[in-house]
């Protein structure tokens, strides 16, 4: 049986979609009712990383796990100990490309590095997925694009080799089903490093209307992030933006096409497939 955590998130929902229908799949969520996209035959159960009893129940009979965690107050150690006790053989963990960068020393990256070390020392087989930023982060611009035809971002001329979450999920599904060998770390990027200004231009072309890019200074960016994230995460995101400005996120890696046997999806492809999110609402017919 395969256990999928993070199933209501950007990558987890795609992993569920890609797993073969003939496999036994269990979906763990804090609120199972929010998982409205589980495949037919999948079992959905309650599980909370702060509740060991719920984790033990969710892990019973499981052999492979797709692990997504996001709480900086808690490392993965408790979950991994329970997983090994339950007989789990293989954990596929969503990490981040920043763990490889010596210049990345923010709280989020240190937390990810620590969790990677815990998994490698767990006694189970492991696969580490280290994606660059998600192309889907551009969805944060959807509201301002619809209402004012403007994209606002920090350091619009800094490049990022962002990756389509669907490609990342395809690698995860391959690792969970044994098509991709275990005990390896994979850095996963898109096919091209793009700036926010360049992404804005591609969106404008696809939408068939002009879009304006507006540079956010650090103070405005900090204020916007603080409305959505705790202080440690805000500081980590601003540090990450500075690293990107220095070129730390522009390298394109060939791992993803090598693992999947096809090119990585481009930002243009991702944007075309999600264009409705950026399109203005249609006027009601009279």
C-alpha positions in Angstrom: 0.0 0.0 0.0 1.1 3.6 -0.8 0.4 6.4 1.7 0.1 9.9 0.2 0.4 12.8 2.6 0.0 16.5 1.5 -2.8 15.3 -0.8 -4.7 18.7 -0.6 -1.5 20.5 -1.8 -0.1 21.4 -5.2 2.0 18.3 -5.6 0.1 15.7 -3.6 -3.1 16.1 -5.5 -1.1 15.5 -8.8 0.6 12.4 -7.3 -2.8 10.9 -6.5 -3.9 11.6 -10.1 -0.8 9.8 -11.5 -0.7 6.7 -9.4 -1.9 3.6 -11.3 -5.5 2.6 -10.6 -4.6 -1.0 -9.7 -2.5 0.0 -6.7 -3.8 0.2 -3.1 -3.6 3.8 -2.0 -4.3 5.5 1.3 -4.6 9.3 1.6 -3.8 11.0 4.9 -5.2 14.4 5.7 -6.0 16.4 8.9 -9.5 17.0 7.4 -10.3 14.0 5.2 -13.5 15.8 3.9 -11.2 18.2 2.1 -9.8 15.5 -0.1 -12.3 15.6 -2.9 -10.1 14.3 -5.6 -8.9 10.9 -4.4 -9.0 8.1 -7.0 -11.7 5.5 -7.0 -10.9 2.8 -4.5 -8.5 5.0 -2.4 -8.9 5.0 1.3 -8.9 8.4 3.0 -8.0 8.6 6.7 -7.4 11.3 9.3 -3.8 11.9 10.2 -2.1 14.7 12.1 1.7 15.0 12.6 1.1 16.2 16.1 -1.0 13.1 16.9 1.2 9.9 17.0 -1.9 7.6 17.4 -3.4 8.9 14.2 -0.1 8.5 12.4 0.3 4.9 13.6 -3.2 4.1 12.3 -2.5 5.8 8.9 0.8 3.9 8.5 -0.5 0.4 9.3 0.1 -1.9 6.3 1.9 0.8 4.3 5.0 0.0 2.3 5.7 3.3 0.5 5.1 6.9 1.6 5.0 10.2 -0.2 6.0 12.6 2.6 5.2 16.3 2.7 5.7 18.3 5.8 5.7 22.1 6.4 5.7 22.9 10.1 9.0 24.4 11.1 8.2 23.7 14.8 8.4 19.9 14.3 11.0 17.8 12.4 10.1 14.5 10.6 11.7 12.3 13.3 8.5 11.2 15.0 6.8 10.3 11.7 9.9 8.4 10.5 10.2 6.4 13.6 6.5 5.4 13.4 6.9 4.6 9.8 9.8 2.2 10.3 8.0 0.5 13.2 5.0 0.0 10.9 7.1 -1.8 8.3 7.4 1.0 5.8 10.2 0.3 3.3 10.5 3.4 1.3 9.8 7.1 1.9 9.7 9.6 -1.0 10.2 13.1 0.6 9.4 16.5 -0.9 12.4 18.6 0.0 13.9 21.7 -1.8 16.8 22.5 -4.2 18.1 25.1 -1.7 19.5 22.3 0.6 22.4 22.0 -1.9 23.3 25.7 -1.8 25.9 26.5 0.9 24.7 30.1 0.8 21.2 29.1 1.8 21.2 29.4 5.6 17.6 30.4 6.4 15.3 28.6 8.8 13.4 26.7 6.2 16.4 25.4 4.4 18.1 24.3 7.7 14.9 22.5 8.6 14.8 20.7 5.3 18.4 19.7 5.6 17.8 18.3 9.0 14.8 16.3 7.8 16.8 14.9 4.9 19.5 13.7 7.4 16.8 12.1 9.5 15.4 10.2 6.6 18.8 9.0 5.3 19.5 7.7 8.8 16.1 6.1 9.3 17.0 2.6 8.1 14.3 2.8 5.3 14.9 3.3 1.6 14.6 6.9 0.7 14.2 9.2 -2.3 14.7 13.0 -2.0 12.9 15.3 -4.4 14.6 18.7 -4.5 12.5 21.0 -6.8 13.3 24.5 -7.7 10.4 27.0 -7.2 7.0 25.8 -8.6 5.6 27.4 -11.7 2.3 27.5 -9.9 3.6 30.2 -7.6 2.6 32.5 -10.4 -1.0 31.9 -9.4 -0.4 34.4 -6.6 -0.5 37.0 -9.4 -3.9 35.9 -10.7 -6.0 38.4 -8.7 -4.0 41.5 -9.8 -3.8 40.3 -13.4 -7.6 39.9 -13.5 -8.4 43.1 -11.8 -5.6 45.4 -13.0 -3.6 43.7 -15.6 -0.5 43.9 -13.4 2.1 41.5 -12.0 3.8 42.6 -8.7 6.9 40.8 -7.6 10.3 41.3 -5.9 13.4 41.5 -8.1 11.6 41.1 -11.4 14.9 40.7 -13.4 16.2 37.7 -11.3 15.9 34.3 -13.0 14.5 31.1 -11.6 14.5 27.7 -13.3 11.1 26.9 -11.9 9.4 23.5 -12.4 5.9 22.4 -13.3 4.5 20.6 -10.2 3.0 18.0 -12.5 6.5 17.0 -13.6 7.6 16.8 -10.0 4.5 14.6 -9.2 5.4 12.3 -12.1 8.8 11.7 -10.7 7.3 11.1 -7.2 4.8 8.6 -8.7 7.7 6.8 -10.5 9.7 6.6 -7.3 6.7 5.3 -5.3 6.0 2.6 -7.8 9.6 1.5 -8.2 10.1 2.8 -11.8 12.7 5.2 -10.4 15.3 3.5 -8.2 15.4 4.4 -4.5 18.2 5.9 -2.4 18.9 8.9 -4.6 18.4 12.7 -4.3 17.0 14.4 -7.4 17.3 18.1 -8.2 14.3 19.0 -10.4 14.1 22.2 -12.5 12.2 23.4 -15.5 13.8 23.6 -19.0 14.6 27.3 -18.8 15.5 30.0 -16.2 13.0 32.8 -16.4 12.5 36.2 -14.6 9.2 37.4 -13.4 9.3 40.0 -16.2 9.7 37.3 -18.8 6.9 35.2 -17.2 4.7 38.3 -17.3 5.4 38.7 -21.0 4.4 35.1 -21.7 1.2 35.5 -19.8 0.4 38.6 -21.7 1.0 36.9 -25.0 -1.2 33.9 -24.1 -4.0 36.2 -22.7 -3.8 38.4 -25.8 -3.8 41.6 -23.7 -1.0 43.8 -22.3 0.2 43.2 -18.7 2.3 45.6 -16.7 5.1 44.5 -14.3 5.5 46.4 -11.1 8.6 46.0 -9.0 8.0 45.4 -5.3 10.7 46.8 -3.0 11.8 44.7 0.0 9.6 46.6 2.4 6.4 46.1 0.3 7.4 42.5 -0.3 7.9 41.9 3.4 4.6 43.5 4.3 2.8 41.3 1.7 4.4 38.1 2.9 3.8 38.9 6.5 0.0 38.8 5.8 0.3 35.2 4.9 3.3 33.7 6.7 5.0 33.6 10.2 8.1 35.8 10.7 10.6 32.9 10.3 9.1 32.0 6.9 9.0 35.6 5.8 12.7 36.1 6.6 13.4 32.8 4.7 11.5 33.9 1.6 13.3 37.3 1.5 16.6 35.6 1.9 15.7 33.2 -0.9 14.8 36.2 -3.1 18.2 37.7 -2.4 19.9 34.4 -3.4 17.8 34.3 -6.6 18.9 37.9 -7.3 22.5 36.7 -7.0 21.9 34.0 -9.6 21.6 31.0 -7.2 18.4 29.7 -8.8 19.2 30.0 -12.5 20.9 26.7 -13.2 18.9 24.2 -15.3 19.3 20.6 -14.3 18.9 17.7 -16.7 17.7 15.2 -14.0 14.0 15.5 -14.7 14.1 14.8 -18.4 16.5 12.0 -17.8 14.1 10.4 -15.2 11.0 10.9 -17.3 12.4 10.3 -20.7 10.9 13.5 -22.1 11.6 17.3 -21.8 10.4 19.2 -18.7 7.3 21.2 -19.3 7.9 24.9 -20.1 6.4 27.8 -18.2 4.4 28.7 -21.4 2.8 25.2 -21.3 2.0 25.5 -17.6 0.5 29.0 -18.1 -1.6 27.9 -21.1 -3.0 25.0 -19.1 -4.0 27.4 -16.2 -5.0 30.5 -18.2 -8.5 30.6 -16.9 -7.1 31.6 -13.5 -5.7 34.8 -15.0 -8.5 35.6 -17.4 -11.0 38.4 -16.4 -14.5 37.1 -15.5 -16.9 36.8 -18.4 -19.7 39.3 -18.5 -23.1 37.6 -17.9 -25.2 37.1 -21.0 -28.3 39.3 -21.1 
